[in-house]
Amino acid sequence: MARYAERLRSADLRVTRPRIAVLHSVHLNPHADTETIIEAVRACLPDVSRQAVYDILHALTDVGLLRRVQPPGSVARYETRVGDNHHHMVCRSCGAIADVDCAVGVAPCMTVSDTNGFHLDGAEVIYWGRCPSCSVSEVSEAIGDHSPTEQLPNGMLCSGDSGNPPPSDAQPLPTPAPAPGPGEWLVPGPLTPITGLKAAGIGTGGVGAKAGGARYDIADATVASNEPRIEPSVSPPSTSR
């Protein structure tokens, strides 16, 4: 704790237990937010107030003993690494922050085309991406999304379809009837008129009938034998008188 006290004296701040506790908590929890720092301070000083921690953070930041970092869309974070103009990487998924050393040259690590009269003494660069843990998690989820297509239930499979095997107690399908041969034909059965369509609630303007007329359906059909069909002969009318 002596080094924290020395830092406070070098910044012309009075040495107090809450200030030492805040410096120590931020050092142990780099890039921690305010709530995390308050919990860490109260672990050793249970009676310290939230407002006292807020005031100490602001005072230590003003004198340069702490650095305040706040990426867009994130709460303020604090760290004890100051004076070297380092940068940060931020994970887009979990918000984790990691330090990045100055990439090029001395501070401010960037050469601008026009200073507009400013005297530059520092720069803050934020690199965005995915941390190792989130990258592995996304790859695992992507692999899981490409699992084999789920097979249809047995009851939805038709005869001859590939998929789940039929259950052991399934009965074989009946053998379909053969199609009529070249010498066979279908002889239509009697036609049955359907009347009273309006009374039954069925429209009469549909296919196969005019409005108000009767509709006919094929009542039955029989398969004839291979015997050739003999049409009755009709004698021509006599012309003799």
C-alpha positions as CSV (number, residue, x, y, z in Angstrom):
1,M,0.0,0.0,0.0
2,A,3.0,2.3,0.3
3,R,3.2,2.8,-3.4
4,Y,-0.4,4.0,-3.5
5,A,0.3,6.5,-0.8
6,E,3.4,7.7,-2.6
7,R,1.3,8.3,-5.8
8,L,-1.2,10.3,-3.8
9,R,1.5,12.5,-2.3
10,S,3.1,13.0,-5.8
11,A,-0.3,14.4,-7.0
12,D,-0.7,16.6,-3.9
13,L,-3.6,14.6,-2.6
14,R,-4.1,13.7,1.0
15,V,-3.5,10.1,1.8
16,T,-6.8,8.4,3.0
17,R,-7.9,4.9,3.3
18,P,-10.8,5.2,0.8
19,R,-8.4,6.7,-1.8
20,I,-5.9,3.9,-1.3
21,A,-8.7,1.3,-1.5
22,V,-10.0,2.8,-4.8
23,L,-6.5,2.8,-6.3
24,H,-6.0,-0.8,-5.2
25,S,-9.4,-2.0,-6.5
26,V,-8.9,-0.4,-9.9
27,H,-5.4,-1.9,-10.1
28,L,-6.8,-5.4,-9.4
29,N,-9.7,-4.9,-11.8
30,P,-8.4,-3.1,-14.9
31,H,-11.1,-1.7,-17.1
32,A,-13.7,-2.1,-14.4
33,D,-16.9,-0.1,-14.3
34,T,-18.0,2.0,-11.3
35,E,-20.3,-0.7,-9.8
36,T,-17.5,-3.3,-9.8
37,I,-15.1,-0.8,-8.2
38,I,-17.7,0.1,-5.5
39,E,-18.1,-3.6,-4.6
40,A,-14.3,-4.2,-4.5
41,V,-13.8,-1.1,-2.2
42,R,-16.6,-2.2,0.1
43,A,-15.0,-5.6,0.5
44,C,-12.3,-3.9,2.6
45,L,-14.2,-0.8,3.7
46,P,-17.9,-1.8,4.2
47,D,-18.9,1.7,5.4
48,V,-17.7,3.7,2.4
49,S,-20.6,5.4,0.5
50,R,-21.2,5.2,-3.2
51,Q,-20.9,9.0,-3.5
52,A,-17.5,8.9,-1.8
53,V,-16.3,6.3,-4.4
54,Y,-17.6,8.5,-7.3
55,D,-15.8,11.6,-5.9
56,I,-12.5,9.7,-5.5
57,L,-12.7,8.3,-9.0
58,H,-13.2,11.8,-10.4
59,A,-10.4,13.3,-8.3
60,L,-7.9,10.6,-9.2
61,T,-8.8,10.9,-12.9
62,D,-8.3,14.7,-12.8
63,V,-4.8,14.4,-11.5
64,G,-3.8,11.6,-13.9
65,L,-3.6,8.7,-11.4
66,L,-6.5,7.0,-13.2
67,R,-7.6,6.9,-16.8
68,R,-11.2,6.9,-17.7
69,V,-12.2,4.9,-20.8
70,Q,-15.7,4.9,-22.3
71,P,-16.2,3.2,-25.6
72,P,-19.3,4.2,-27.5
73,G,-22.4,2.4,-26.2
74,S,-20.6,1.4,-23.0
75,V,-20.4,2.7,-19.4
76,A,-17.2,4.4,-18.1
77,R,-14.3,2.1,-17.2
78,Y,-11.2,3.0,-15.2
79,E,-7.6,1.8,-15.2
80,T,-4.3,2.6,-13.4
81,R,-2.2,2.3,-16.6
82,V,-1.6,6.0,-17.4
83,G,1.0,8.1,-19.2
84,D,1.9,5.7,-22.1
85,N,-0.9,6.7,-24.5
86,H,-1.9,3.0,-25.1
87,H,-5.1,2.1,-27.0
88,H,-7.8,-0.5,-26.5
89,M,-9.6,-3.3,-28.2
90,V,-13.3,-3.8,-27.5
91,C,-15.3,-7.0,-28.1
92,R,-18.6,-6.3,-29.9
93,S,-20.3,-9.3,-28.2
94,C,-19.4,-9.2,-24.5
95,G,-17.8,-5.7,-24.2
96,A,-14.5,-7.0,-22.9
97,I,-11.6,-4.5,-23.2
98,A,-7.9,-5.2,-23.7
99,D,-4.9,-2.9,-23.9
100,V,-3.0,-2.3,-27.1
101,D,0.4,-0.6,-27.1
102,C,1.0,2.5,-29.1
103,A,1.3,1.2,-32.7
104,V,3.5,3.8,-34.5
105,G,6.0,6.2,-33.1
106,V,5.6,8.4,-30.0
107,A,2.5,10.0,-28.6
108,P,0.0,10.8,-30.0
109,C,0.6,7.6,-32.2
110,M,-1.2,9.2,-35.1
111,T,-0.1,11.8,-37.8
112,V,-3.0,14.0,-38.8
113,S,-3.2,15.8,-42.1
114,D,-4.2,19.1,-40.4
115,T,-4.0,20.0,-36.7
116,N,-6.2,23.0,-37.2
117,G,-4.0,24.9,-34.7
118,F,-4.3,22.3,-32.0
119,H,-1.3,21.2,-30.0
120,L,-1.7,17.5,-29.8
121,D,-0.4,15.5,-26.9
122,G,-2.4,12.3,-27.1
123,A,-4.7,10.1,-29.1
124,E,-7.3,7.5,-28.2
125,V,-7.9,4.6,-30.6
126,I,-10.5,1.9,-30.2
127,Y,-10.3,-1.3,-32.2
128,W,-13.5,-3.3,-32.5
129,G,-13.8,-7.0,-33.0
130,R,-14.5,-10.3,-31.2
131,C,-12.6,-11.6,-28.2
132,P,-11.3,-15.2,-28.4
133,S,-14.1,-16.6,-26.2
134,C,-16.9,-15.0,-28.3
135,S,-15.2,-16.1,-31.5
136,V,-15.1,-19.7,-30.4
137,S,-18.7,-19.5,-29.3
138,E,-19.9,-18.1,-32.6
139,V,-18.1,-20.8,-34.5
140,S,-19.7,-23.5,-32.3
141,E,-23.1,-22.0,-32.9
142,A,-22.6,-21.8,-36.6
143,I,-21.6,-25.5,-36.7
144,G,-24.6,-26.5,-34.7
145,D,-27.0,-24.7,-37.1
146,H,-25.9,-27.0,-39.9
147,S,-27.1,-30.2,-38.3
148,P,-28.6,-32.9,-40.6
149,T,-32.1,-32.3,-41.7
150,E,-34.7,-33.9,-39.4
151,Q,-36.3,-36.9,-41.0
152,L,-40.0,-37.1,-41.4
153,P,-42.0,-39.3,-39.0
154,N,-42.8,-42.8,-40.3
155,G,-46.4,-42.1,-40.7
156,M,-45.6,-39.3,-43.2
157,L,-43.4,-41.5,-45.4
158,C,-44.9,-42.9,-48.6
159,S,-44.2,-46.3,-50.0
160,G,-40.7,-46.3,-51.6
161,D,-39.6,-43.0,-49.9
162,S,-36.2,-43.0,-48.2
163,G,-36.0,-42.0,-44.6
164,N,-36.7,-43.7,-41.3
165,P,-37.3,-47.4,-41.6
166,P,-41.0,-48.5,-41.1
167,P,-41.9,-49.9,-37.7
168,S,-41.5,-53.6,-37.2
169,D,-45.3,-54.2,-36.6
170,A,-46.3,-52.3,-39.8
171,Q,-48.5,-54.3,-42.1
172,P,-47.5,-54.6,-45.8
173,L,-49.3,-52.4,-48.2
174,P,-51.9,-54.2,-50.5
175,T,-50.8,-55.0,-54.0
176,P,-52.3,-52.4,-56.4
177,A,-54.7,-53.6,-59.0
178,P,-53.1,-53.9,-62.5
179,A,-54.1,-51.3,-65.1
180,P,-56.5,-52.3,-67.8
181,G,-54.8,-54.0,-70.8
182,P,-55.1,-53.0,-74.4
183,G,-58.2,-55.1,-74.9
184,E,-60.0,-53.9,-71.8
185,W,-62.1,-50.8,-71.3
186,L,-64.3,-49.3,-68.7
187,V,-68.1,-49.4,-69.3
188,P,-69.9,-46.6,-67.6
189,G,-72.7,-47.6,-65.3
190,P,-76.1,-45.9,-65.1
191,L,-76.1,-42.1,-64.8
192,T,-78.0,-40.7,-61.8
193,P,-79.5,-37.3,-62.0
194,I,-78.9,-35.1,-58.9
195,T,-81.8,-32.8,-58.4
196,G,-82.7,-30.2,-55.8
197,L,-79.2,-28.6,-55.9
198,K,-80.5,-25.3,-54.6
199,A,-82.3,-26.9,-51.7
200,A,-79.2,-28.8,-50.7
201,G,-77.2,-25.6,-50.6
202,I,-75.0,-26.5,-53.6
203,G,-74.6,-23.9,-56.4
204,T,-76.1,-24.8,-59.7
205,G,-73.9,-22.7,-61.8
206,G,-70.8,-24.9,-61.5
207,V,-69.0,-27.1,-63.9
208,G,-71.1,-29.6,-65.8
209,A,-74.5,-28.0,-65.4
210,K,-76.2,-24.7,-66.3
211,A,-77.9,-22.7,-63.6
212,G,-81.1,-24.3,-62.5
213,G,-80.4,-27.6,-64.4
214,A,-79.6,-31.1,-63.2
215,R,-76.1,-32.5,-62.7
216,Y,-75.1,-36.1,-63.5
217,D,-72.5,-38.3,-61.8
218,I,-71.2,-41.7,-62.7
219,A,-72.6,-44.0,-60.2
220,D,-70.4,-47.0,-61.0
221,A,-68.1,-48.5,-63.5
222,T,-67.4,-52.1,-64.4
223,V,-64.4,-53.7,-66.1
224,A,-65.4,-55.7,-69.2
225,S,-63.8,-58.9,-70.3
226,N,-61.4,-59.2,-73.2
227,E,-64.4,-60.2,-75.5
228,P,-64.8,-57.7,-78.3
229,R,-67.8,-55.5,-77.8
230,I,-70.6,-56.2,-80.4
231,E,-72.7,-53.2,-81.3
232,P,-76.3,-54.0,-82.5
233,S,-76.7,-53.8,-86.2
234,V,-79.2,-51.4,-87.6
235,S,-80.8,-52.2,-90.9
236,P,-81.1,-49.3,-93.3
237,P,-84.7,-48.1,-93.9
238,S,-86.5,-49.7,-96.8
239,T,-87.0,-47.5,-99.8
240,S,-89.6,-49.8,-101.4
241,R,-93.2,-48.7,-101.3
